[in-house]
Amino acid sequence: MKKEVEKDIEGIIEYCHQFAEYMLNKGKEYYPFGAQIKNDGELVGVGIENEETDFPESQKLIDGMTMEFEKLFAEGQIKAYVITYDVRIPINDLGEKSDAICMDITHAESDEKPRYYFTYSWNKNEELIFGQSFGMNR
């Protein structure tokens, strides 16, 4: 992977991880959100509103952001984007699961479509604790 692509992906991950951590600490949850990197390198956070309800389904938000990002991507207006959302993933062979921040990243200069997971839990003092993190290609 090129240095610039790596730098972009690291920036996206850092931004989204910090925002998700902030929202989790603030309210123990967050709606899916995204970020994009414009062609000039500017990273911009992105949220989407649902006009129908104050409590939209996460998948509808993810689908809406995906459509908008793909449009901007196809038009050459952005060079990368990420959609960040909360998931539950298996963490061992016993089938135990953990909450995790999931980030789906797309970059114009990479054929890879990485998905990163950052597991988390709450300790007995209700403090946010991060566990394992890993990435894979979609």
Backbone as CSV, one residue per row, in Angstrom:
resi,resn,N_x,N_y,N_z,CA_x,CA_y,CA_z,C_x,C_y,C_z
1,MET,0.849,-1.182,0.000,0.000,0.000,0.000,0.888,1.236,0.000
2,LYS,0.492,2.200,-0.763,1.272,3.429,-0.852,1.266,4.181,0.469
3,LYS,2.318,4.975,0.692,2.431,5.776,1.919,1.237,6.704,2.115
4,GLU,0.819,7.375,1.034,-0.298,8.319,1.147,-1.594,7.596,1.519
5,VAL,-1.815,6.421,0.938,-3.010,5.638,1.255,-2.967,5.231,2.725
6,GLU,-1.816,4.745,3.175,-1.663,4.363,4.584,-1.936,5.544,5.505
7,LYS,-1.399,6.702,5.143,-1.604,7.913,5.953,-3.088,8.277,6.002
8,ASP,-3.758,8.212,4.847,-5.191,8.515,4.795,-5.984,7.551,5.687
9,ILE,-5.685,6.270,5.575,-6.419,5.268,6.351,-6.153,5.434,7.840
10,GLU,-4.906,5.703,8.210,-4.595,5.948,9.626,-5.354,7.167,10.148
11,GLY,-5.446,8.220,9.334,-6.174,9.423,9.739,-7.657,9.159,9.924
12,ILE,-8.231,8.399,9.003,-9.650,8.040,9.083,-9.911,7.214,10.341
13,ILE,-9.055,6.221,10.584,-9.237,5.361,11.754,-9.139,6.180,13.036
14,GLU,-8.139,7.024,13.124,-7.963,7.836,14.331,-9.177,8.735,14.565
15,TYR,-9.627,9.415,13.521,-10.783,10.306,13.647,-12.015,9.531,14.114
16,CYS,-12.332,8.435,13.433,-13.550,7.678,13.742,-13.470,7.007,15.105
17,HIS,-12.297,6.503,15.463,-12.138,5.868,16.771,-12.368,6.898,17.877
18,GLN,-11.778,8.068,17.736,-11.948,9.111,18.758,-13.402,9.553,18.874
19,PHE,-14.084,9.715,17.736,-15.472,10.156,17.787,-16.365,9.070,18.396
20,ALA,-16.175,7.816,17.995,-16.967,6.719,18.557,-16.713,6.599,20.060
21,GLU,-15.448,6.715,20.473,-15.113,6.646,21.899,-15.804,7.778,22.665
22,TYR,-15.780,8.972,22.097,-16.448,10.118,22.726,-17.946,9.829,22.899
23,MET,-18.583,9.360,21.829,-20.021,9.092,21.883,-20.342,7.959,22.856
24,LEU,-19.528,6.925,22.881,-19.754,5.828,23.822,-19.625,6.321,25.263
25,ASN,-18.604,7.118,25.527,-18.423,7.653,26.884,-19.553,8.605,27.267
26,LYS,-20.087,9.289,26.283,-21.145,10.267,26.535,-22.505,9.593,26.760
27,GLY,-22.823,8.605,25.919,-24.162,8.029,25.999,-24.244,6.525,25.845
28,LYS,-23.083,5.850,25.842,-22.991,4.394,25.717,-23.509,3.841,24.379
29,GLU,-23.674,4.728,23.405,-24.081,4.286,22.079,-23.795,5.400,21.071
30,TYR,-23.935,5.060,19.799,-23.823,6.058,18.739,-24.528,5.530,17.504
31,TYR,-25.009,6.447,16.692,-25.570,6.077,15.403,-24.426,5.952,14.407
32,PRO,-24.625,5.156,13.345,-23.587,5.075,12.316,-23.223,6.473,11.803
33,PHE,-21.932,6.652,11.548,-21.442,7.918,11.012,-20.308,7.615,10.050
34,GLY,-19.877,8.633,9.350,-18.811,8.418,8.387,-17.832,9.568,8.362
35,ALA,-16.879,9.435,7.480,-15.910,10.495,7.216,-15.455,10.318,5.774
36,GLN,-15.049,11.417,5.198,-14.541,11.368,3.828,-13.256,12.173,3.748
37,ILE,-12.428,11.783,2.801,-11.231,12.563,2.528,-11.393,13.155,1.141
38,LYS,-11.397,14.475,1.113,-11.514,15.170,-0.165,-10.216,15.017,-0.943
39,ASN,-10.252,15.347,-2.210,-9.073,15.207,-3.068,-7.898,16.058,-2.601
40,ASP,-8.179,17.151,-1.876,-7.089,17.993,-1.373,-6.533,17.480,-0.034
41,GLY,-7.058,16.334,0.458,-6.556,15.731,1.693,-7.338,16.088,2.939
42,GLU,-8.314,16.994,2.817,-9.104,17.393,3.990,-10.025,16.255,4.424
43,LEU,-9.974,15.912,5.721,-10.837,14.892,6.295,-12.059,15.579,6.898
44,VAL,-13.245,15.115,6.515,-14.494,15.729,6.969,-15.405,14.657,7.540
45,GLY,-15.867,14.870,8.774,-16.830,13.963,9.384,-18.188,14.123,8.730
46,VAL,-18.938,13.014,8.646,-20.229,13.026,7.967,-21.253,12.250,8.787
47,GLY,-22.415,12.854,8.951,-23.552,12.174,9.551,-24.706,12.282,8.581
48,ILE,-25.727,11.502,8.799,-26.891,11.575,7.914,-28.129,11.650,8.791
49,GLU,-29.042,12.499,8.394,-30.278,12.658,9.156,-31.381,11.830,8.514
50,ASN,-32.265,11.326,9.365,-33.440,10.634,8.884,-34.622,11.533,9.182
51,GLU,-35.281,11.983,8.141,-36.388,12.934,8.288,-37.619,12.289,8.940
52,GLU,-37.709,10.955,8.875,-38.909,10.260,9.320,-38.979,10.063,10.836
53,THR,-37.824,9.910,11.488,-37.836,9.574,12.906,-36.577,10.072,13.598
54,ASP,-36.679,10.270,14.899,-35.504,10.629,15.696,-34.683,9.392,16.056
55,PHE,-35.258,8.204,15.813,-34.584,6.948,16.154,-34.534,6.034,14.934
56,PRO,-33.747,6.419,13.931,-33.698,5.635,12.687,-32.979,4.299,12.868
57,GLU,-33.314,3.362,11.988,-32.619,2.079,11.977,-31.200,2.305,11.464
58,SER,-30.244,1.675,12.124,-28.840,1.843,11.734,-28.604,1.464,10.276
59,GLN,-29.227,0.375,9.824,-28.978,-0.075,8.451,-29.433,0.959,7.434
60,LYS,-30.521,1.674,7.722,-30.979,2.724,6.803,-29.952,3.852,6.726
61,LEU,-29.341,4.192,7.853,-28.309,5.227,7.855,-27.078,4.757,7.076
62,ILE,-26.685,3.516,7.305,-25.529,2.944,6.602,-25.787,2.942,5.098
63,ASP,-26.973,2.488,4.697,-27.320,2.453,3.268,-27.321,3.855,2.660
64,GLY,-27.871,4.832,3.387,-27.908,6.206,2.892,-26.519,6.795,2.723
65,MET,-25.657,6.562,3.722,-24.280,7.067,3.608,-23.534,6.370,2.478
66,THR,-23.731,5.061,2.346,-23.051,4.315,1.283,-23.423,4.876,-0.084
67,MET,-24.724,5.117,-0.293,-25.165,5.670,-1.582,-24.542,7.040,-1.844
68,GLU,-24.545,7.899,-0.839,-23.996,9.253,-1.019,-22.481,9.211,-1.255
69,PHE,-21.770,8.416,-0.448,-20.319,8.304,-0.620,-19.967,7.721,-1.983
70,GLU,-20.679,6.687,-2.407,-20.386,6.056,-3.696,-20.618,7.043,-4.847
71,LYS,-21.641,7.884,-4.718,-21.911,8.910,-5.724,-20.740,9.896,-5.795
72,LEU,-20.317,10.412,-4.647,-19.191,11.353,-4.605,-17.906,10.695,-5.110
73,PHE,-17.734,9.438,-4.756,-16.560,8.660,-5.166,-16.542,8.510,-6.695
74,ALA,-17.681,8.117,-7.264,-17.787,7.916,-8.712,-17.581,9.216,-9.480
75,GLU,-18.019,10.333,-8.879,-17.851,11.644,-9.513,-16.446,12.208,-9.327
76,GLY,-15.607,11.498,-8.573,-14.241,11.946,-8.345,-14.116,13.105,-7.369
77,GLN,-15.137,13.314,-6.533,-15.107,14.426,-5.587,-14.366,14.092,-4.283
78,ILE,-14.256,12.806,-3.978,-13.529,12.371,-2.778,-12.608,11.224,-3.155
79,LYS,-11.546,11.051,-2.345,-10.629,9.946,-2.649,-10.757,8.786,-1.674
80,ALA,-11.462,9.003,-0.559,-11.643,7.924,0.409,-12.847,8.223,1.288
81,TYR,-13.414,7.149,1.821,-14.485,7.320,2.799,-14.530,6.132,3.745
82,VAL,-15.182,6.346,4.876,-15.371,5.295,5.877,-16.775,5.411,6.430
83,ILE,-17.367,4.264,6.715,-18.635,4.209,7.449,-18.344,3.447,8.734
84,THR,-18.697,4.064,9.861,-18.407,3.505,11.181,-19.715,3.185,11.885
85,TYR,-19.793,1.976,12.448,-21.011,1.556,13.131,-20.676,0.517,14.197
86,ASP,-21.657,0.264,15.050,-21.484,-0.643,16.171,-21.921,-2.055,15.774
87,VAL,-21.138,-3.053,16.150,-21.466,-4.447,15.847,-21.182,-5.327,17.059
88,ARG,-21.661,-6.564,16.990,-21.272,-7.597,17.956,-20.565,-8.671,17.144
89,ILE,-19.356,-9.031,17.583,-18.569,-9.997,16.817,-18.083,-11.129,17.713
90,PRO,-17.914,-12.330,17.136,-17.335,-13.432,17.910,-15.871,-13.133,18.218
91,ILE,-15.460,-13.451,19.447,-14.077,-13.152,19.838,-13.258,-14.394,20.175
92,ASN,-13.924,-15.569,20.126,-13.179,-16.801,20.389,-13.914,-17.991,19.777
93,ASP,-13.303,-19.157,19.912,-13.879,-20.377,19.335,-15.118,-20.857,20.082
94,LEU,-15.354,-20.310,21.269,-16.522,-20.701,22.057,-17.783,-19.956,21.628
95,GLY,-17.619,-18.994,20.721,-18.757,-18.235,20.234,-19.112,-17.038,21.096
96,GLU,-18.268,-16.730,22.093,-18.522,-15.539,22.902,-18.385,-14.321,22.008
97,LYS,-19.218,-13.316,22.299,-19.224,-12.122,21.459,-18.865,-10.883,22.265
98,SER,-18.431,-9.865,21.519,-18.089,-8.583,22.118,-18.676,-7.471,21.262
99,ASP,-18.991,-6.366,21.910,-19.321,-5.166,21.161,-18.047,-4.692,20.473
100,ALA,-18.203,-4.057,19.316,-17.034,-3.541,18.602,-17.432,-2.362,17.729
101,ILE,-16.477,-1.461,17.577,-16.590,-0.391,16.599,-16.111,-0.996,15.279
102,CYS,-16.912,-0.867,14.243,-16.542,-1.397,12.933,-16.369,-0.237,11.968
103,MET,-15.300,-0.272,11.184,-15.036,0.776,10.193,-14.809,0.129,8.828
104,ASP,-15.696,0.453,7.888,-15.552,0.003,6.499,-14.924,1.141,5.708
105,ILE,-13.762,0.881,5.127,-12.996,1.931,4.452,-12.860,1.635,2.960
106,THR,-13.031,2.669,2.155,-12.818,2.571,0.708,-11.889,3.712,0.307
107,HIS,-10.855,3.379,-0.481,-9.890,4.385,-0.935,-9.678,4.208,-2.437
108,ALA,-9.686,5.312,-3.160,-9.558,5.289,-4.619,-8.240,4.691,-5.094
109,GLU,-7.194,4.814,-4.293,-5.873,4.364,-4.733,-5.487,2.994,-4.174
110,SER,-6.492,2.234,-3.725,-6.229,0.898,-3.195,-7.320,-0.062,-3.654
111,ASP,-6.908,-1.255,-4.075,-7.878,-2.289,-4.453,-8.465,-2.963,-3.220
112,GLU,-7.786,-2.821,-2.089,-8.266,-3.433,-0.854,-9.446,-2.635,-0.306
113,LYS,-10.353,-3.334,0.340,-11.493,-2.705,1.016,-11.457,-3.173,2.462
114,PRO,-10.614,-2.525,3.276,-10.445,-3.008,4.646,-11.631,-2.707,5.550
115,ARG,-11.828,-3.616,6.493,-12.814,-3.444,7.560,-12.043,-3.666,8.859
116,TYR,-12.108,-2.674,9.738,-11.395,-2.752,11.014,-12.390,-2.870,12.161
117,TYR,-12.013,-3.665,13.155,-12.839,-3.870,14.351,-12.036,-3.499,15.592
118,PHE,-12.700,-2.806,16.509,-12.098,-2.431,17.788,-13.073,-2.866,18.875
119,THR,-12.763,-3.988,19.539,-13.684,-4.500,20.555,-13.642,-3.615,21.795
120,TYR,-14.768,-3.597,22.498,-14.831,-2.808,23.725,-15.828,-3.422,24.699
121,SER,-15.675,-3.035,25.955,-16.609,-3.444,27.003,-16.588,-2.378,28.084
122,TRP,-17.396,-2.599,29.100,-17.493,-1.667,30.221,-17.061,-2.403,31.468
123,ASN,-16.197,-1.790,32.274,-15.802,-2.446,33.516,-16.843,-2.178,34.591
124,LYS,-16.604,-2.699,35.795,-17.605,-2.570,36.871,-17.829,-1.114,37.282
125,ASN,-16.882,-0.227,36.967,-17.043,1.205,37.253,-17.670,1.958,36.076
126,GLU,-18.179,1.175,35.104,-18.804,1.751,33.906,-17.816,2.570,33.064
127,GLU,-16.537,2.172,33.097,-15.513,2.810,32.269,-15.334,1.991,30.994
128,LEU,-15.167,2.684,29.896,-14.982,2.050,28.598,-13.584,1.441,28.512
129,ILE,-13.526,0.167,28.158,-12.258,-0.560,28.036,-12.182,-1.141,26.621
130,PHE,-11.084,-0.849,25.925,-10.897,-1.426,24.591,-10.116,-2.713,24.694
131,GLY,-10.531,-3.701,23.898,-9.875,-5.011,23.855,-9.085,-5.156,22.573
132,GLN,-9.221,-6.326,21.962,-8.470,-6.589,20.748,-8.990,-5.753,19.582
133,SER,-8.090,-5.496,18.663,-8.482,-4.843,17.424,-7.859,-5.626,16.285
134,PHE,-8.545,-5.662,15.167,-8.017,-6.381,14.012,-8.694,-5.870,12.754
135,GLY,-8.077,-6.162,11.638,-8.612,-5.756,10.357,-8.644,-6.929,9.400
136,MET,-9.478,-6.805,8.396,-9.560,-7.823,7.348,-10.037,-7.156,6.072
137,ASN,-9.829,-7.832,4.968,-10.291,-7.315,3.696,-11.727,-7.812,3.473
138,ARG,-12.605,-6.914,3.030,-13.999,-7.326,2.768,-14.054,-8.172,1.530
